[in-house]
Amino acid sequence: MNPKKILIRALSGAVYIAIIVGLICLGPLGTLLLAEILAVMATLEFERISMGQYRMPPLQRALIVLAVVAMVCIPTPIALGSAATFLLCLFLLYLCELFGDAKRPLATIKTAAMAIVYVGLPMMTMTLTAMTLSGSSGSGSFADLSHCSYNVCFPILLMFILIWINDTGAFLVGSLIGRHKLFERISPKKTWEGFFGGMALTVAAAVAMQVCGLQDFFNFHFSTAVWGVLGVLVCLLATIGDLAESMIKRNLGLKDSGMIMPGHGGILDRIDSLLFVMPAFALLIFFIR
């Protein structure tokens, strides 16, 4: 690869990582902001690639984005208002399609539904996890959340780190010794060797972090077995998430979902694994804490 492209890729990746780490360090409110930023960017990107040349009118696009934003906020102290906003946005969207002159109303409705399920729901579980880690049931106040310790949401940061380790391991092992295709119809470059290499590195990294005493740093006080299970879970669901987005892009004839991150593609290309890992991680946190 061209050295200039490598540098651009490294810089944009560093900015992306810095934003994620910085916002998670701010606690539940910062994590909520991160979830909203990722949700809005991913929703706009998904709408653009799904609708193609038949872009939605600005009002419908705004309603879908607002619905996703409200959905992500539902586990917070403004749950009732968020739920009402979410339902109102959907109602107004249907009215726009019913009384408007859109040529493809069904496409708009299907895109809205997919954006809510594919992007909104996983990002809502990210907020729910932050609320759970802070000890809030959603009935507290934002002032209470602002006084949480800086590392209260670090289990979410741990999940991001394990996803990045899995991606790195799968890429390196697959590039070096990959021979057997994992899912050639959807993603021709993925191999079984890369999959198991990524899993081995992710599990080893998770176990090593626990053995080295990083439980307090990541605020994740569980046994070595739980850390190992987390590594396996991240690898399996991150791979499925990656394949799911590859299926969408292949169906639409696209290589990348966007160009917002030079050298990396779109935001959906960066959070495709997160969209599948996050709901499972939320369930894990809910049941084992």
N, C-alpha and C positions, 0 to 999 in steps of 0.2 A: 504494500500500500504506500502511496505517496506520503513522504514525511510531513508535508503541510497538512494533508487530510488527517493524519494521525494526531497532529497537534491540535487541530480544530476539534476533533472528536474528544480528545482528552480534556480540553478546556470546557467544552459544553457539558461533558459528563461531570466535571468537577463542580461547575455551577449548579447543576441539577442536584448533586449529592449535598452540597453546602446548603441549599434551600431546604431540603428534606430534614437534614440534621438540625439546622437552626430552628425551624418551626417546631419540630418535635421537642427540642430542648425547652421551648416555652410552655410545655405542659399541655393539658387538655384543650385550652383555647388555641394554642398554636397548631396542635394536631387537627382541630376542627378547621382552621383556616387552610391547612395543607390539603385536607380532604376536599374542601370546597374548590380550591384552585385546580386541583387535578380533575375533579368532577366536571367543572365548567369547561376546561380546555378539552377534555376527552369527549364531552357531549357535543361541543361545536365541531370537533374533528370528525366524530362519528356521523353527525348530520351531513357534513360536507361530502364525505366519501360515499355515504349511502344514497344520497339524493342525486349526486353527480351533477349534470348540467341543469337538472330541474330543482334548483335550490328553493328551499322554503321561503315564503315571504318573511320579512324581518319580524313581524308580530308573532307568527307561529314559532319561529326559531327562539324568540325571547321567552315565550311561554314554556317551551320544552326545557330551556336552560333554567328558568325560574322554578319549574316543577322539580328538577333534579336537585337544585340548591336547597329547596324546602325539604326534600326527602332526606338529604344528608343531615339536616338540622333536627330531624324528628327525635333522636335520642337525647337532645339537649334540654335545658330548662324551658325553652320556648316550644316544647313539643306540640302543644295544642294549636298554637298559631301556625307552626310549620305544616302540620297535617292539614289544616284548613286551607292554607296557601297552596299546597300540593293538589288538593282536590279541586280548588277553584281554577287553577291553571289548566288542569285536564278538561274541566267543563268548558272553559273558554276556548280551548284548542278545538274541541269538538264543534262548538258553535261556529268558529271561524271556518271550519271545513264544511259545515252544513249550509251556511248562508253565504259563503264566499264563492269565488269563481275559479277555485283551484282545479287544474286539470287532472291532478293525481291525488285526491284526498286520502285514498287508502294508503298510498305510499307514505304520506305524512304521518298518519296514525300509526302505521307499523314501525316507522322510524322512531317515533316518540316512545312507543311501548318497548322497543328494543333498547333504546337509550336508558330508559328507567331501569330495566332489568339488568342490562349488561354493565352499565356504568353507575347508575344511581344507587342500586341496592348494595353492591360491594363497598362503595364509598360510605354509605350509611353505616355499615358494620364497622368501618374504621372509626367513625365517631362514637358508635356504641362501645367499642373496645376502650377508647379513651375515657369515656364516662365510667365504665366499669373499673378501670384501673385507678381512677381518681376517687372511687368510692361513692360516686354520685349515681342516683337512680333516675336522674333527669328532672327531679323535683327541686333540686337546689338552685342556687343563683350563680350567675357568671362570676360574681365577686368571689364566691367560695372557690370556684375552679381556678381563679387567678392566683390563689395562694398555695397551690400544690407544689411539691418539690420539683426541681428541674428534670429529674429522671423518672417521674411517675409514668410517663408514656414510653420509656425506653424499651419495653417489650415489643412495641411496634417498630422501633428502630432496629431491634434485633431481627425482626422478620424481614425488613428491607435488606439488611446486611446478608442474611442467609440467601435471599433471592439473588442478590448480586454475586455471591460466591457460587451459587449453583449455575448461573448463566456463564460465569467465567470458566468454571470447571468443565461444563459441557462443551463450550467453544474450544478450549485448549485440547482436551482429550479427543474430541471429535475431529479437530483439524489434524492432529498428529496420527491417530491410529483408527479413525472412523472408517469402517468398511460396510457395515450392514445398516441399511436404511431403516429408520424408525417409523416414518410415515411418509413415504415418498410422494403419495398422491397430494398431500397437503403441504409438506415442507421437505423438499428434496435434499436439503443440506443436513438435516438432523439424522443422527445415527444412534444405534443402541449403545455403542461404545461411549459416545458423548453423554448419553442419558445416565448410564451407570457411573461414568467418571464424575459427572456433576453431583450425583447422589453421594458417592463416596466422599468427595471433598466437602460437601455440605454437612454430612453427618459427622465427619471427622472434625470439622471446624466447630460445630455446635458442641460436641463432646469436649473438645479441647478448651473451649471458652468456659465450660462449667468446671472442668477439672482445675483450670488455672484460677478459679475463684472470682469469675466475673459476674456471679449471680447478683451481688449488690449493685454493681455498676449498671447492669441491664434491668435491675429490679424484677428479676425472674428467678424466684427462689424455689427451684424444683430439683428433683433427682436427675442424675446423669441419664437415666432411661427416658425421662420426659424430654430432655434436650435432644437426645438421639431421635426420638419419635418426631419431634418438631422438624428436625433436619430431613427426615424421610417425607413427612407431610409437605414441606415446602417444595421439595424436588418434584414429587408427583403432581401436585396441583399447579406449580409454576409451568411445568411442561405442558399440561393440558391447556392452561391459559394461553400459552404461546401458540400452541396448535390451533386453538379456537380463533385467535386473531388472524393467524395465517390462512385459515379457511375463509374468513371474511374477505381478506385482501385478495386471495386467489379468485374468489367468486366475482370480485369487482375488477379484477385485472390490474391490481396495484402491487407495487413492490414495498412501498412504505405508506403509512397512514397519513404522513404529513412531513413537513420540513422545519418544524419549529426548533428542533434540536439538531444543529449541523453535525453531520457524521453519524447521527443516531436515528434520524427519521422523525416521526411524530410522537406525541405524548402517549397515544395508544400503544405504540411500539415499545414504550418504556414501562407502561403499567399493565400490560396484558397479563403478566404473571400475577401481579398484585390483585387483579380483579377476581381471580379464582382462589388465591391463597388467603386473602383477607377474611372472607366469610367463615372459612374453616378455622382460622386463627381466633376469630371472635368466639366461636363455639368452644374452642379449647380453653380460652381464658375464662369463659363463663362457667364451665364445668369443673375446672381444676383449682380455681381460686377459692 
